[in-house]
Amino acid sequence: MARWQGIWEARRTGQTLAESRCLAIDLELTGLDASRDHIVSMGWVPIVDREIKLAQARHFLIQTPVSVGQSAIYHGVHDRDLSGACSLAHALEALLEAAEGCLLVAHNSALERDFFASGLPADLGAGAQYAVHRYHAD
């Protein structure tokens, strides 16, 4: 619980953004409604000292309970690509580890927040839910 809070809450250390360690996150989705759509791909890359660390970038294809359908037109991930995909819980654990000590950067933080909140495994607990909502608020 404390791990999620420490990662998702904005850090107020007096550092400028350029001095901060950031993690840019991107999701590919089956749609824009977190209550019915799914994450099909999750990726991130660290930004340290204004340098994008491509060698540390990670990408996960995520198992979905439904076909990606027409959303493949937008993100290029097809059902056949998901045959060896990991669980959302596995990808979130990897994200948790990568995000430690980072400010999180997302193109549409409200959308990412909603999908993370709806996809958090129950065993991560209420602290994770709180931290995700703080991520959006900060």
C-alpha positions in Angstrom: 0.0 0.0 0.0 2.7 2.5 0.9 4.7 1.6 -2.2 1.8 2.7 -4.5 1.3 5.9 -2.5 4.9 6.8 -2.7 5.1 6.3 -6.4 1.9 7.9 -7.6 1.9 11.0 -5.3 3.6 14.0 -6.8 6.9 14.7 -5.2 7.4 18.2 -3.9 11.2 18.3 -3.4 11.9 21.7 -4.8 13.5 20.2 -7.9 12.6 21.5 -11.3 11.1 19.2 -13.8 14.4 19.0 -15.7 16.1 17.8 -12.4 13.4 15.2 -11.7 13.4 11.6 -12.8 10.3 11.1 -14.9 8.6 8.0 -16.4 6.6 8.6 -19.5 3.7 6.1 -19.8 1.6 5.2 -22.8 -1.4 2.9 -23.0 -3.2 1.4 -25.9 -6.9 0.6 -25.3 -9.9 -1.1 -26.9 -11.9 2.1 -26.3 -12.1 5.2 -24.1 -14.5 3.9 -21.4 -12.7 2.4 -18.5 -15.8 0.7 -17.2 -16.1 -1.5 -20.3 -12.9 -1.3 -22.4 -9.5 -2.8 -21.7 -5.8 -2.0 -21.8 -4.1 -4.0 -24.6 -0.7 -2.5 -24.4 1.3 -0.6 -21.8 4.7 0.9 -22.2 7.0 3.4 -20.6 10.4 5.0 -20.8 12.4 6.8 -18.2 13.6 10.4 -18.7 16.6 11.3 -16.5 18.5 14.6 -16.6 16.5 15.6 -19.7 17.6 12.4 -21.5 15.2 9.7 -22.8 16.7 6.4 -21.7 15.5 4.1 -24.5 17.6 1.2 -23.3 15.4 1.2 -20.1 12.0 1.4 -22.0 9.6 -1.5 -21.4 6.5 -2.7 -23.3 3.9 -5.2 -22.4 1.1 -6.7 -24.4 -1.9 -7.3 -22.0 -4.4 -10.2 -22.1 -7.9 -9.1 -22.7 -11.1 -11.0 -22.0 -12.6 -9.7 -25.3 -11.5 -9.2 -28.9 -9.6 -5.9 -29.6 -12.1 -5.5 -32.5 -11.9 -2.3 -34.5 -9.6 -0.6 -32.0 -6.7 -2.4 -33.8 -7.1 0.3 -36.5 -5.8 2.9 -34.1 -3.1 1.0 -32.1 -2.0 -1.8 -34.4 -2.4 -4.5 -31.8 -4.5 -7.5 -33.1 -6.0 -10.4 -31.3 -3.2 -12.7 -32.8 -0.6 -10.5 -31.1 -2.1 -11.2 -27.7 -1.6 -15.0 -27.7 1.4 -14.8 -25.4 0.4 -11.6 -23.6 0.8 -11.1 -19.9 -1.8 -10.3 -17.3 -2.6 -6.7 -16.4 -1.5 -7.5 -12.8 1.9 -8.5 -14.1 2.4 -5.4 -16.1 1.2 -3.2 -13.2 3.7 -4.8 -10.9 6.5 -4.0 -13.4 5.2 -0.5 -13.7 5.2 -0.1 -10.0 8.9 -1.1 -9.8 9.9 1.1 -12.7 8.0 4.1 -11.4 9.7 4.2 -8.0 11.1 7.6 -7.3 9.7 9.0 -10.6 7.2 11.7 -11.6 4.7 10.1 -14.0 4.1 11.7 -17.3 1.1 10.8 -19.5 -0.6 12.4 -22.5 -4.1 12.0 -21.0 -3.6 11.5 -17.3 -7.3 11.4 -16.6 -7.8 8.5 -19.0 -4.8 6.6 -17.8 -5.9 7.1 -14.2 -9.4 5.7 -14.9 -8.0 2.6 -16.6 -5.4 2.0 -13.9 -8.0 2.4 -11.2 -10.4 0.0 -12.9 -7.6 -2.6 -13.6 -5.9 -2.7 -10.2 -5.9 -6.2 -8.8 -7.7 -6.5 -5.5 -4.6 -7.7 -3.7 -2.9 -4.3 -4.3 -5.5 -2.8 -1.9 -7.1 0.5 -1.2 -3.7 2.3 -1.0 -3.2 1.7 -4.7 -6.7 3.1 -5.4 -5.9 6.2 -3.3 -2.5 6.7 -5.0 -4.0 6.5 -8.5 -6.6 9.1 -7.6 -3.8 11.3 -6.2 -1.9 11.0 -9.4 -4.7 12.6 -11.2 -5.3 15.3 -8.6 -1.7 16.4 -8.4 
